[in-house]
Every structure is written in C-alpha cells, then in structure tokens.
Amino acid sequence: SSDVCSSDLAGVLAEEILKADRRGLEIYHDSVLARYQRRRVGENQLMMTAVRGFKELFGQTDLFLRWLRGTGMSLVNQSGPVKQQIVAHAMGLSGDLPDAARR
C-alpha cells in the first residue's frame, strides 16, 4: 500500500479495497464502495460548500463587499496557522486520510 498516492481520493479508495481483500470480500462488493462513500462524504460536502462560497464571494460587485473580501483574504494570507490549515485541507493533507498518508 505504500505505492498508493494516499493524500487524495484514490488513496482512500485503494485503502478500502485492500481492507476488503484482507476480509476476503470481492473488491466490487457493495460494502467497499459504501465504506468509501461514508469516509468521503463529509470532506466532499465541505469542499463543495467552500467552492460555492468562494464563487459567491468573488462574484460580488459591490465596492464595500469587494473591499471586505480583499481585507479578509489579506488577513488570512498573513495568518500563518490559518493559511496552513486551509492549504493543507485544499491539498487533501488533512481530514480522513488513509493510513499511508499519516506516516
């Protein structure tokens, strides 16, 4: 499993397939996909909400809202820990990761 690109969706799916194989299940068994879906649903919903939020935020044309957006983005950019958390999550390096990604 160390060859698995574990920081992305494929890593989680590969881990579930390997677990199923160890349990003697066929890799196409319904429970394999169900476990994968349960592990990813929260992360997927969070990312979809964030993308929708950014689309709405950057679609604003009101001058005050544009200023507020720019100020907020500047503050996040200057805040090391907050920025690092956002970047790590966007890169798939946080949240429910496969075991190989935690090593």
FENCOR-V570102 format. One record per backbone hydrogen bond with DSSP energy under -1.0 kcal/mol. NH is the residue of the N-H (numbers start at 1). CO is the residue of the C=O. E is the energy in kcal/mol with one decimal. If there is no record, write none. Layout:
BEGIN
NH_CO_E / NH_CO_E
END
This chain:
BEGIN
4_1_-1.5 / 6_4_-1.7 / 12_8_-1.3 / 13_9_-2.3 / 14_10_-2.9 / 15_11_-2.1 / 16_12_-2.1 / 17_13_-2.3 / 18_14_-2.5 / 19_15_-2.3 / 20_16_-2.3 / 21_17_-2.4 / 22_18_-2.2 / 23_19_-1.6 / 24_21_-1.2 / 25_20_-2.8 / 29_26_-2.0 / 32_29_-1.5 / 34_30_-2.2 / 35_31_-2.3 / 36_32_-2.0 / 37_33_-2.9 / 38_34_-2.4 / 39_35_-2.1 / 40_36_-1.8 / 41_37_-2.1 / 44_40_-3.0 / 45_41_-2.5 / 46_42_-2.3 / 47_43_-2.3 / 48_44_-2.5 / 49_45_-2.4 / 50_46_-2.3 / 51_47_-2.5 / 52_48_-2.4 / 53_49_-2.4 / 54_50_-2.7 / 55_51_-2.4 / 56_52_-2.4 / 57_53_-3.0 / 58_54_-2.9 / 66_62_-2.4 / 67_63_-2.3 / 68_64_-2.9 / 69_65_-2.6 / 70_66_-2.4 / 71_67_-2.7 / 72_68_-2.7 / 73_69_-2.7 / 74_70_-2.1 / 75_71_-2.4 / 76_72_-2.4 / 77_73_-2.4 / 78_74_-1.7 / 79_75_-1.1 / 80_78_-1.1 / 83_79_-2.8 / 84_80_-2.8 / 85_81_-2.2 / 86_82_-2.3 / 87_83_-2.7 / 88_84_-2.7 / 89_85_-2.3 / 90_86_-2.5 / 91_87_-2.0 / 92_89_-1.3 / 93_88_-3.1 / 97_95_-1.4 / 101_98_-1.2 / 102_99_-1.2
END
